Amino acid sequence: LVDFAAVKAAVTLEQVLDHYGLTSQMKRGSDSLCGKCPIHKGENPTEFRVSLSKNCWNCFSSCHCGGNVIDFVAKMEN
């Protein structure tokens, strides 16, 4: 049985983005990351936003997705 709450508490979205090699392509703010959406392979450099303190993400373009660490991995892995 997987304890999803424990996974969300233990793994940061920044760690997951690093795993996929995405953080180097993103612009860093004081509490945020933004860049092109890796899910739908977008072109707008501000469409995908990550809140580091809330450990969540949103795409404000084609896929209109968002969520937590687990949601991101699920989208990336189909």
PyMOL Python script that loads the backbone (N, CA, C, O; Angstrom):
from pymol import cmd

cmd.read_pdbstr("""\
ATOM      1  N   LEU A   1       0.841  -1.176   0.000  1.00  0.00           N
ATOM      2  CA  LEU A   1       0.000   0.000   0.000  1.00  0.00           C
ATOM      3  C   LEU A   1       0.888   1.242   0.000  1.00  0.00           C
ATOM      4  O   LEU A   1       1.827   1.330   0.791  1.00  0.00           O
ATOM      5  N   VAL A   2       0.607   2.182  -0.862  1.00  0.00           N
ATOM      6  CA  VAL A   2       1.389   3.405  -0.967  1.00  0.00           C
ATOM      7  C   VAL A   2       0.739   4.508  -0.141  1.00  0.00           C
ATOM      8  O   VAL A   2      -0.459   4.765  -0.258  1.00  0.00           O
ATOM      9  N   ASP A   3       1.539   5.151   0.689  1.00  0.00           N
ATOM     10  CA  ASP A   3       1.064   6.278   1.475  1.00  0.00           C
ATOM     11  C   ASP A   3       1.334   7.553   0.671  1.00  0.00           C
ATOM     12  O   ASP A   3       2.418   8.129   0.754  1.00  0.00           O
ATOM     13  N   PHE A   4       0.342   7.985  -0.106  1.00  0.00           N
ATOM     14  CA  PHE A   4       0.514   9.122  -0.996  1.00  0.00           C
ATOM     15  C   PHE A   4       0.811  10.409  -0.235  1.00  0.00           C
ATOM     16  O   PHE A   4       1.566  11.250  -0.723  1.00  0.00           O
ATOM     17  N   ALA A   5       0.242  10.576   0.932  1.00  0.00           N
ATOM     18  CA  ALA A   5       0.517  11.761   1.750  1.00  0.00           C
ATOM     19  C   ALA A   5       1.990  11.799   2.141  1.00  0.00           C
ATOM     20  O   ALA A   5       2.611  12.862   2.134  1.00  0.00           O
ATOM     21  N   ALA A   6       2.543  10.647   2.478  1.00  0.00           N
ATOM     22  CA  ALA A   6       3.966  10.582   2.839  1.00  0.00           C
ATOM     23  C   ALA A   6       4.851  10.897   1.639  1.00  0.00           C
ATOM     24  O   ALA A   6       5.869  11.574   1.782  1.00  0.00           O
ATOM     25  N   VAL A   7       4.476  10.415   0.465  1.00  0.00           N
ATOM     26  CA  VAL A   7       5.235  10.703  -0.762  1.00  0.00           C
ATOM     27  C   VAL A   7       5.211  12.203  -1.040  1.00  0.00           C
ATOM     28  O   VAL A   7       6.252  12.804  -1.306  1.00  0.00           O
ATOM     29  N   LYS A   8       4.021  12.810  -0.979  1.00  0.00           N
ATOM     30  CA  LYS A   8       3.894  14.247  -1.238  1.00  0.00           C
ATOM     31  C   LYS A   8       4.684  15.078  -0.224  1.00  0.00           C
ATOM     32  O   LYS A   8       5.210  16.138  -0.565  1.00  0.00           O
ATOM     33  N   ALA A   9       4.767  14.601   1.015  1.00  0.00           N
ATOM     34  CA  ALA A   9       5.501  15.323   2.049  1.00  0.00           C
ATOM     35  C   ALA A   9       7.014  15.155   1.897  1.00  0.00           C
ATOM     36  O   ALA A   9       7.778  16.053   2.251  1.00  0.00           O
ATOM     37  N   ALA A  10       7.443  14.014   1.375  1.00  0.00           N
ATOM     38  CA  ALA A  10       8.872  13.704   1.310  1.00  0.00           C
ATOM     39  C   ALA A  10       9.550  14.181   0.024  1.00  0.00           C
ATOM     40  O   ALA A  10      10.759  14.415   0.016  1.00  0.00           O
ATOM     41  N   VAL A  11       8.792  14.327  -1.052  1.00  0.00           N
ATOM     42  CA  VAL A  11       9.373  14.651  -2.355  1.00  0.00           C
ATOM     43  C   VAL A  11       8.897  16.029  -2.796  1.00  0.00           C
ATOM     44  O   VAL A  11       7.699  16.312  -2.807  1.00  0.00           O
ATOM     45  N   THR A  12       9.852  16.882  -3.160  1.00  0.00           N
ATOM     46  CA  THR A  12       9.473  18.206  -3.637  1.00  0.00           C
ATOM     47  C   THR A  12       9.307  18.186  -5.151  1.00  0.00           C
ATOM     48  O   THR A  12       9.888  17.357  -5.850  1.00  0.00           O
ATOM     49  N   LEU A  13       8.516  19.102  -5.623  1.00  0.00           N
ATOM     50  CA  LEU A  13       8.314  19.229  -7.065  1.00  0.00           C
ATOM     51  C   LEU A  13       9.627  19.598  -7.744  1.00  0.00           C
ATOM     52  O   LEU A  13       9.886  19.174  -8.870  1.00  0.00           O
ATOM     53  N   GLU A  14      10.450  20.382  -7.068  1.00  0.00           N
ATOM     54  CA  GLU A  14      11.749  20.744  -7.636  1.00  0.00           C
ATOM     55  C   GLU A  14      12.624  19.503  -7.835  1.00  0.00           C
ATOM     56  O   GLU A  14      13.343  19.420  -8.831  1.00  0.00           O
ATOM     57  N   GLN A  15      12.580  18.544  -6.914  1.00  0.00           N
ATOM     58  CA  GLN A  15      13.330  17.301  -7.065  1.00  0.00           C
ATOM     59  C   GLN A  15      12.835  16.521  -8.284  1.00  0.00           C
ATOM     60  O   GLN A  15      13.630  15.956  -9.035  1.00  0.00           O
ATOM     61  N   VAL A  16      11.523  16.497  -8.470  1.00  0.00           N
ATOM     62  CA  VAL A  16      10.943  15.776  -9.604  1.00  0.00           C
ATOM     63  C   VAL A  16      11.318  16.465 -10.916  1.00  0.00           C
ATOM     64  O   VAL A  16      11.666  15.799 -11.892  1.00  0.00           O
ATOM     65  N   LEU A  17      11.248  17.791 -10.938  1.00  0.00           N
ATOM     66  CA  LEU A  17      11.643  18.524 -12.140  1.00  0.00           C
ATOM     67  C   LEU A  17      13.118  18.285 -12.455  1.00  0.00           C
ATOM     68  O   LEU A  17      13.492  18.162 -13.622  1.00  0.00           O
ATOM     69  N   ASP A  18      13.956  18.219 -11.421  1.00  0.00           N
ATOM     70  CA  ASP A  18      15.375  17.884 -11.616  1.00  0.00           C
ATOM     71  C   ASP A  18      15.526  16.502 -12.240  1.00  0.00           C
ATOM     72  O   ASP A  18      16.343  16.303 -13.139  1.00  0.00           O
ATOM     73  N   HIS A  19      14.739  15.560 -11.760  1.00  0.00           N
ATOM     74  CA  HIS A  19      14.783  14.195 -12.295  1.00  0.00           C
ATOM     75  C   HIS A  19      14.525  14.178 -13.803  1.00  0.00           C
ATOM     76  O   HIS A  19      15.160  13.425 -14.542  1.00  0.00           O
ATOM     77  N   TYR A  20      13.599  15.006 -14.244  1.00  0.00           N
ATOM     78  CA  TYR A  20      13.260  15.079 -15.668  1.00  0.00           C
ATOM     79  C   TYR A  20      14.167  16.055 -16.432  1.00  0.00           C
ATOM     80  O   TYR A  20      13.992  16.244 -17.636  1.00  0.00           O
ATOM     81  N   GLY A  21      15.136  16.675 -15.740  1.00  0.00           N
ATOM     82  CA  GLY A  21      16.054  17.601 -16.383  1.00  0.00           C
ATOM     83  C   GLY A  21      15.416  18.918 -16.788  1.00  0.00           C
ATOM     84  O   GLY A  21      15.835  19.528 -17.772  1.00  0.00           O
ATOM     85  N   LEU A  22      14.412  19.367 -16.052  1.00  0.00           N
ATOM     86  CA  LEU A  22      13.645  20.544 -16.440  1.00  0.00           C
ATOM     87  C   LEU A  22      14.006  21.825 -15.706  1.00  0.00           C
ATOM     88  O   LEU A  22      13.747  22.910 -16.226  1.00  0.00           O
ATOM     89  N   THR A  23      14.593  21.743 -14.519  1.00  0.00           N
ATOM     90  CA  THR A  23      14.825  22.962 -13.742  1.00  0.00           C
ATOM     91  C   THR A  23      15.798  23.912 -14.437  1.00  0.00           C
ATOM     92  O   THR A  23      15.670  25.129 -14.298  1.00  0.00           O
ATOM     93  N   SER A  24      16.746  23.390 -15.167  1.00  0.00           N
ATOM     94  CA  SER A  24      17.713  24.262 -15.842  1.00  0.00           C
ATOM     95  C   SER A  24      17.066  25.084 -16.953  1.00  0.00           C
ATOM     96  O   SER A  24      17.610  26.109 -17.364  1.00  0.00           O
ATOM     97  N   GLN A  25      15.913  24.642 -17.439  1.00  0.00           N
ATOM     98  CA  GLN A  25      15.200  25.338 -18.511  1.00  0.00           C
ATOM     99  C   GLN A  25      14.163  26.325 -17.975  1.00  0.00           C
ATOM    100  O   GLN A  25      13.460  26.971 -18.752  1.00  0.00           O
ATOM    101  N   MET A  26      14.068  26.441 -16.658  1.00  0.00           N
ATOM    102  CA  MET A  26      13.026  27.263 -16.059  1.00  0.00           C
ATOM    103  C   MET A  26      13.609  28.513 -15.415  1.00  0.00           C
ATOM    104  O   MET A  26      14.758  28.525 -14.973  1.00  0.00           O
ATOM    105  N   LYS A  27      12.806  29.551 -15.371  1.00  0.00           N
ATOM    106  CA  LYS A  27      13.189  30.801 -14.728  1.00  0.00           C
ATOM    107  C   LYS A  27      12.787  30.718 -13.261  1.00  0.00           C
ATOM    108  O   LYS A  27      11.672  30.314 -12.932  1.00  0.00           O
ATOM    109  N   ARG A  28      13.706  31.105 -12.389  1.00  0.00           N
ATOM    110  CA  ARG A  28      13.469  30.999 -10.950  1.00  0.00           C
ATOM    111  C   ARG A  28      13.074  32.351 -10.368  1.00  0.00           C
ATOM    112  O   ARG A  28      13.723  33.368 -10.616  1.00  0.00           O
ATOM    113  N   GLY A  29      12.000  32.339  -9.592  1.00  0.00           N
ATOM    114  CA  GLY A  29      11.590  33.504  -8.815  1.00  0.00           C
ATOM    115  C   GLY A  29      11.904  33.237  -7.358  1.00  0.00           C
ATOM    116  O   GLY A  29      12.554  32.239  -7.045  1.00  0.00           O
ATOM    117  N   SER A  30      11.461  34.095  -6.465  1.00  0.00           N
ATOM    118  CA  SER A  30      11.749  33.913  -5.044  1.00  0.00           C
ATOM    119  C   SER A  30      11.091  32.655  -4.483  1.00  0.00           C
ATOM    120  O   SER A  30      11.669  31.975  -3.635  1.00  0.00           O
ATOM    121  N   ASP A  31       9.890  32.349  -4.952  1.00  0.00           N
ATOM    122  CA  ASP A  31       9.178  31.154  -4.493  1.00  0.00           C
ATOM    123  C   ASP A  31       8.559  30.401  -5.661  1.00  0.00           C
ATOM    124  O   ASP A  31       7.570  29.687  -5.493  1.00  0.00           O
ATOM    125  N   SER A  32       9.143  30.561  -6.845  1.00  0.00           N
ATOM    126  CA  SER A  32       8.488  29.959  -8.001  1.00  0.00           C
ATOM    127  C   SER A  32       9.480  29.566  -9.082  1.00  0.00           C
ATOM    128  O   SER A  32      10.631  30.003  -9.107  1.00  0.00           O
ATOM    129  N   LEU A  33       8.986  28.731  -9.963  1.00  0.00           N
ATOM    130  CA  LEU A  33       9.678  28.388 -11.203  1.00  0.00           C
ATOM    131  C   LEU A  33       8.657  28.560 -12.313  1.00  0.00           C
ATOM    132  O   LEU A  33       7.475  28.279 -12.117  1.00  0.00           O
ATOM    133  N   CYS A  34       9.097  29.018 -13.475  1.00  0.00           N
ATOM    134  CA  CYS A  34       8.176  29.071 -14.609  1.00  0.00           C
ATOM    135  C   CYS A  34       8.938  28.758 -15.881  1.00  0.00           C
ATOM    136  O   CYS A  34      10.145  28.979 -15.982  1.00  0.00           O
ATOM    137  N   GLY A  35       8.204  28.240 -16.844  1.00  0.00           N
ATOM    138  CA  GLY A  35       8.812  27.878 -18.118  1.00  0.00           C
ATOM    139  C   GLY A  35       7.774  27.308 -19.061  1.00  0.00           C
ATOM    140  O   GLY A  35       6.570  27.428 -18.837  1.00  0.00           O
ATOM    141  N   LYS A  36       8.262  26.691 -20.110  1.00  0.00           N
ATOM    142  CA  LYS A  36       7.388  26.041 -21.085  1.00  0.00           C
ATOM    143  C   LYS A  36       6.813  24.773 -20.459  1.00  0.00           C
ATOM    144  O   LYS A  36       7.486  24.107 -19.673  1.00  0.00           O
ATOM    145  N   CYS A  37       5.586  24.445 -20.801  1.00  0.00           N
ATOM    146  CA  CYS A  37       4.944  23.265 -20.211  1.00  0.00           C
ATOM    147  C   CYS A  37       5.571  21.983 -20.758  1.00  0.00           C
ATOM    148  O   CYS A  37       5.547  21.748 -21.966  1.00  0.00           O
ATOM    149  N   PRO A  38       6.133  21.153 -19.876  1.00  0.00           N
ATOM    150  CA  PRO A  38       6.730  19.896 -20.325  1.00  0.00           C
ATOM    151  C   PRO A  38       5.691  18.821 -20.650  1.00  0.00           C
ATOM    152  O   PRO A  38       6.018  17.808 -21.268  1.00  0.00           O
ATOM    153  N   ILE A  39       4.460  19.036 -20.242  1.00  0.00           N
ATOM    154  CA  ILE A  39       3.426  18.024 -20.461  1.00  0.00           C
ATOM    155  C   ILE A  39       2.926  18.071 -21.898  1.00  0.00           C
ATOM    156  O   ILE A  39       2.875  17.045 -22.575  1.00  0.00           O
ATOM    157  N   HIS A  40       2.557  19.263 -22.362  1.00  0.00           N
ATOM    158  CA  HIS A  40       2.059  19.352 -23.742  1.00  0.00           C
ATOM    159  C   HIS A  40       3.113  19.943 -24.684  1.00  0.00           C
ATOM    160  O   HIS A  40       2.809  20.294 -25.825  1.00  0.00           O
ATOM    161  N   LYS A  41       4.351  20.049 -24.195  1.00  0.00           N
ATOM    162  CA  LYS A  41       5.479  20.558 -24.994  1.00  0.00           C
ATOM    163  C   LYS A  41       5.186  21.955 -25.533  1.00  0.00           C
ATOM    164  O   LYS A  41       5.344  22.222 -26.725  1.00  0.00           O
ATOM    165  N   GLY A  42       4.757  22.837 -24.636  1.00  0.00           N
ATOM    166  CA  GLY A  42       4.383  24.186 -25.026  1.00  0.00           C
ATOM    167  C   GLY A  42       5.557  25.053 -25.444  1.00  0.00           C
ATOM    168  O   GLY A  42       6.718  24.670 -25.296  1.00  0.00           O
ATOM    169  N   GLU A  43       5.239  26.218 -25.965  1.00  0.00           N
ATOM    170  CA  GLU A  43       6.249  27.158 -26.446  1.00  0.00           C
ATOM    171  C   GLU A  43       6.330  28.437 -25.615  1.00  0.00           C
ATOM    172  O   GLU A  43       7.351  29.124 -25.640  1.00  0.00           O
ATOM    173  N   ASN A  44       5.265  28.765 -24.881  1.00  0.00           N
ATOM    174  CA  ASN A  44       5.238  29.995 -24.096  1.00  0.00           C
ATOM    175  C   ASN A  44       6.124  29.826 -22.849  1.00  0.00           C
ATOM    176  O   ASN A  44       5.910  28.896 -22.071  1.00  0.00           O
ATOM    177  N   PRO A  45       7.107  30.705 -22.651  1.00  0.00           N
ATOM    178  CA  PRO A  45       8.041  30.538 -21.524  1.00  0.00           C
ATOM    179  C   PRO A  45       7.469  30.863 -20.146  1.00  0.00           C
ATOM    180  O   PRO A  45       8.187  30.779 -19.150  1.00  0.00           O
ATOM    181  N   THR A  46       6.198  31.229 -20.072  1.00  0.00           N
ATOM    182  CA  THR A  46       5.598  31.496 -18.755  1.00  0.00           C
ATOM    183  C   THR A  46       4.308  30.712 -18.518  1.00  0.00           C
ATOM    184  O   THR A  46       3.575  31.005 -17.574  1.00  0.00           O
ATOM    185  N   GLU A  47       4.022  29.724 -19.359  1.00  0.00           N
ATOM    186  CA  GLU A  47       2.750  29.002 -19.244  1.00  0.00           C
ATOM    187  C   GLU A  47       2.725  27.966 -18.122  1.00  0.00           C
ATOM    188  O   GLU A  47       1.652  27.637 -17.615  1.00  0.00           O
ATOM    189  N   PHE A  48       3.874  27.454 -17.732  1.00  0.00           N
ATOM    190  CA  PHE A  48       3.964  26.421 -16.700  1.00  0.00           C
ATOM    191  C   PHE A  48       4.565  27.057 -15.462  1.00  0.00           C
ATOM    192  O   PHE A  48       5.685  27.567 -15.504  1.00  0.00           O
ATOM    193  N   ARG A  49       3.826  27.030 -14.350  1.00  0.00           N
ATOM    194  CA  ARG A  49       4.299  27.681 -13.125  1.00  0.00           C
ATOM    195  C   ARG A  49       4.268  26.726 -11.946  1.00  0.00           C
ATOM    196  O   ARG A  49       3.350  25.921 -11.787  1.00  0.00           O
ATOM    197  N   VAL A  50       5.294  26.842 -11.133  1.00  0.00           N
ATOM    198  CA  VAL A  50       5.449  26.002  -9.948  1.00  0.00           C
ATOM    199  C   VAL A  50       5.563  26.896  -8.722  1.00  0.00           C
ATOM    200  O   VAL A  50       6.352  27.840  -8.708  1.00  0.00           O
ATOM    201  N   SER A  51       4.775  26.598  -7.694  1.00  0.00           N
ATOM    202  CA  SER A  51       4.925  27.249  -6.401  1.00  0.00           C
ATOM    203  C   SER A  51       5.776  26.331  -5.538  1.00  0.00           C
ATOM    204  O   SER A  51       5.353  25.224  -5.207  1.00  0.00           O
ATOM    205  N   LEU A  52       6.965  26.778  -5.175  1.00  0.00           N
ATOM    206  CA  LEU A  52       7.864  25.945  -4.390  1.00  0.00           C
ATOM    207  C   LEU A  52       7.357  25.762  -2.966  1.00  0.00           C
ATOM    208  O   LEU A  52       7.486  24.673  -2.407  1.00  0.00           O
ATOM    209  N   SER A  53       6.779  26.811  -2.363  1.00  0.00           N
ATOM    210  CA  SER A  53       6.299  26.699  -0.987  1.00  0.00           C
ATOM    211  C   SER A  53       5.051  25.819  -0.883  1.00  0.00           C
ATOM    212  O   SER A  53       4.865  25.117   0.111  1.00  0.00           O
ATOM    213  N   LYS A  54       4.206  25.857  -1.901  1.00  0.00           N
ATOM    214  CA  LYS A  54       2.990  25.043  -1.890  1.00  0.00           C
ATOM    215  C   LYS A  54       3.209  23.671  -2.509  1.00  0.00           C
ATOM    216  O   LYS A  54       2.358  22.789  -2.387  1.00  0.00           O
ATOM    217  N   ASN A  55       4.358  23.485  -3.178  1.00  0.00           N
ATOM    218  CA  ASN A  55       4.716  22.216  -3.818  1.00  0.00           C
ATOM    219  C   ASN A  55       3.639  21.789  -4.825  1.00  0.00           C
ATOM    220  O   ASN A  55       3.206  20.637  -4.847  1.00  0.00           O
ATOM    221  N   CYS A  56       3.219  22.757  -5.662  1.00  0.00           N
ATOM    222  CA  CYS A  56       2.200  22.467  -6.667  1.00  0.00           C
ATOM    223  C   CYS A  56       2.538  23.174  -7.978  1.00  0.00           C
ATOM    224  O   CYS A  56       3.416  24.036  -8.013  1.00  0.00           O
ATOM    225  N   TRP A  57       1.853  22.817  -9.037  1.00  0.00           N
ATOM    226  CA  TRP A  57       2.128  23.346 -10.372  1.00  0.00           C
ATOM    227  C   TRP A  57       0.834  23.585 -11.131  1.00  0.00           C
ATOM    228  O   TRP A  57      -0.208  23.026 -10.792  1.00  0.00           O
ATOM    229  N   ASN A  58       0.909  24.427 -12.168  1.00  0.00           N
ATOM    230  CA  ASN A  58      -0.226  24.695 -13.057  1.00  0.00           C
ATOM    231  C   ASN A  58       0.283  25.003 -14.452  1.00  0.00           C
ATOM    232  O   ASN A  58       1.332  25.626 -14.615  1.00  0.00           O
ATOM    233  N   CYS A  59      -0.459  24.565 -15.454  1.00  0.00           N
ATOM    234  CA  CYS A  59      -0.235  24.974 -16.840  1.00  0.00           C
ATOM    235  C   CYS A  59      -1.372  25.913 -17.196  1.00  0.00           C
ATOM    236  O   CYS A  59      -2.544  25.558 -17.071  1.00  0.00           O
ATOM    237  N   PHE A  60      -1.026  27.106 -17.639  1.00  0.00           N
ATOM    238  CA  PHE A  60      -2.023  28.104 -17.992  1.00  0.00           C
ATOM    239  C   PHE A  60      -2.208  28.190 -19.501  1.00  0.00           C
ATOM    240  O   PHE A  60      -2.593  29.237 -20.023  1.00  0.00           O
ATOM    241  N   SER A  61      -1.935  27.092 -20.205  1.00  0.00           N
ATOM    242  CA  SER A  61      -2.060  27.079 -21.665  1.00  0.00           C
ATOM    243  C   SER A  61      -2.876  25.870 -22.091  1.00  0.00           C
ATOM    244  O   SER A  61      -3.920  25.588 -21.502  1.00  0.00           O
ATOM    245  N   SER A  62      -2.423  25.171 -23.083  1.00  0.00           N
ATOM    246  CA  SER A  62      -3.198  24.109 -23.741  1.00  0.00           C
ATOM    247  C   SER A  62      -3.746  23.016 -22.839  1.00  0.00           C
ATOM    248  O   SER A  62      -4.917  22.653 -22.959  1.00  0.00           O
ATOM    249  N   CYS A  63      -2.935  22.486 -21.946  1.00  0.00           N
ATOM    250  CA  CYS A  63      -3.433  21.336 -21.177  1.00  0.00           C
ATOM    251  C   CYS A  63      -4.234  21.739 -19.942  1.00  0.00           C
ATOM    252  O   CYS A  63      -4.991  20.921 -19.418  1.00  0.00           O
ATOM    253  N   HIS A  64      -4.091  22.967 -19.465  1.00  0.00           N
ATOM    254  CA  HIS A  64      -4.854  23.461 -18.312  1.00  0.00           C
ATOM    255  C   HIS A  64      -4.826  22.488 -17.138  1.00  0.00           C
ATOM    256  O   HIS A  64      -5.829  22.316 -16.445  1.00  0.00           O
ATOM    257  N   CYS A  65      -3.687  21.857 -16.919  1.00  0.00           N
ATOM    258  CA  CYS A  65      -3.533  20.892 -15.834  1.00  0.00           C
ATOM    259  C   CYS A  65      -2.861  21.556 -14.640  1.00  0.00           C
ATOM    260  O   CYS A  65      -2.317  22.656 -14.739  1.00  0.00           O
ATOM    261  N   GLY A  66      -2.914  20.875 -13.537  1.00  0.00           N
ATOM    262  CA  GLY A  66      -2.232  21.336 -12.338  1.00  0.00           C
ATOM    263  C   GLY A  66      -2.333  20.294 -11.264  1.00  0.00           C
ATOM    264  O   GLY A  66      -3.060  19.310 -11.402  1.00  0.00           O
ATOM    265  N   GLY A  67      -1.601  20.507 -10.187  1.00  0.00           N
ATOM    266  CA  GLY A  67      -1.696  19.567  -9.083  1.00  0.00           C
ATOM    267  C   GLY A  67      -0.429  19.483  -8.264  1.00  0.00           C
ATOM    268  O   GLY A  67       0.342  20.438  -8.169  1.00  0.00           O
ATOM    269  N   ASN A  68      -0.235  18.322  -7.679  1.00  0.00           N
ATOM    270  CA  ASN A  68       0.897  18.090  -6.791  1.00  0.00           C
ATOM    271  C   ASN A  68       1.969  17.249  -7.490  1.00  0.00           C
ATOM    272  O   ASN A  68       1.909  17.036  -8.701  1.00  0.00           O
ATOM    273  N   VAL A  69       2.934  16.782  -6.726  1.00  0.00           N
ATOM    274  CA  VAL A  69       4.048  15.984  -7.251  1.00  0.00           C
ATOM    275  C   VAL A  69       3.542  14.730  -7.959  1.00  0.00           C
ATOM    276  O   VAL A  69       4.000  14.404  -9.054  1.00  0.00           O
ATOM    277  N   ILE A  70       2.612  14.038  -7.341  1.00  0.00           N
ATOM    278  CA  ILE A  70       2.104  12.787  -7.905  1.00  0.00           C
ATOM    279  C   ILE A  70       1.339  13.052  -9.198  1.00  0.00           C
ATOM    280  O   ILE A  70       1.463  12.294 -10.160  1.00  0.00           O
ATOM    281  N   ASP A  71       0.554  14.120  -9.224  1.00  0.00           N
ATOM    282  CA  ASP A  71      -0.173  14.481 -10.445  1.00  0.00           C
ATOM    283  C   ASP A  71       0.793  14.780 -11.590  1.00  0.00           C
ATOM    284  O   ASP A  71       0.545  14.401 -12.734  1.00  0.00           O
ATOM    285  N   PHE A  72       1.901  15.466 -11.275  1.00  0.00           N
ATOM    286  CA  PHE A  72       2.876  15.807 -12.308  1.00  0.00           C
ATOM    287  C   PHE A  72       3.513  14.549 -12.898  1.00  0.00           C
ATOM    288  O   PHE A  72       3.603  14.406 -14.117  1.00  0.00           O
ATOM    289  N   VAL A  73       3.950  13.650 -12.036  1.00  0.00           N
ATOM    290  CA  VAL A  73       4.583  12.410 -12.516  1.00  0.00           C
ATOM    291  C   VAL A  73       3.578  11.595 -13.337  1.00  0.00           C
ATOM    292  O   VAL A  73       3.935  11.023 -14.367  1.00  0.00           O
ATOM    293  N   ALA A  74       2.337  11.545 -12.886  1.00  0.00           N
ATOM    294  CA  ALA A  74       1.306  10.806 -13.619  1.00  0.00           C
ATOM    295  C   ALA A  74       1.119  11.380 -15.021  1.00  0.00           C
ATOM    296  O   ALA A  74       1.011  10.623 -15.986  1.00  0.00           O
ATOM    297  N   LYS A  75       1.080  12.699 -15.145  1.00  0.00           N
ATOM    298  CA  LYS A  75       0.940  13.338 -16.459  1.00  0.00           C
ATOM    299  C   LYS A  75       2.164  13.082 -17.336  1.00  0.00           C
ATOM    300  O   LYS A  75       2.025  12.785 -18.522  1.00  0.00           O
ATOM    301  N   MET A  76       3.353  13.195 -16.762  1.00  0.00           N
ATOM    302  CA  MET A  76       4.576  12.988 -17.529  1.00  0.00           C
ATOM    303  C   MET A  76       4.720  11.544 -18.004  1.00  0.00           C
ATOM    304  O   MET A  76       5.270  11.292 -19.076  1.00  0.00           O
ATOM    305  N   GLU A  77       4.237  10.619 -17.223  1.00  0.00           N
ATOM    306  CA  GLU A  77       4.382   9.197 -17.562  1.00  0.00           C
ATOM    307  C   GLU A  77       3.128   8.613 -18.227  1.00  0.00           C
ATOM    308  O   GLU A  77       3.046   7.411 -18.478  1.00  0.00           O
ATOM    309  N   ASN A  78       2.148   9.496 -18.506  1.00  0.00           N
ATOM    310  CA  ASN A  78       0.877   9.046 -19.084  1.00  0.00           C
ATOM    311  C   ASN A  78       0.195   8.014 -18.224  1.00  0.00           C
ATOM    312  O   ASN A  78      -0.885   7.536 -18.572  1.00  0.00           O
TER     313      ASN A  78
END
""", "prot")
cmd.dss("prot")
cmd.show_as("cartoon", "prot")
cmd.util.cbc("prot")
cmd.orient("prot")
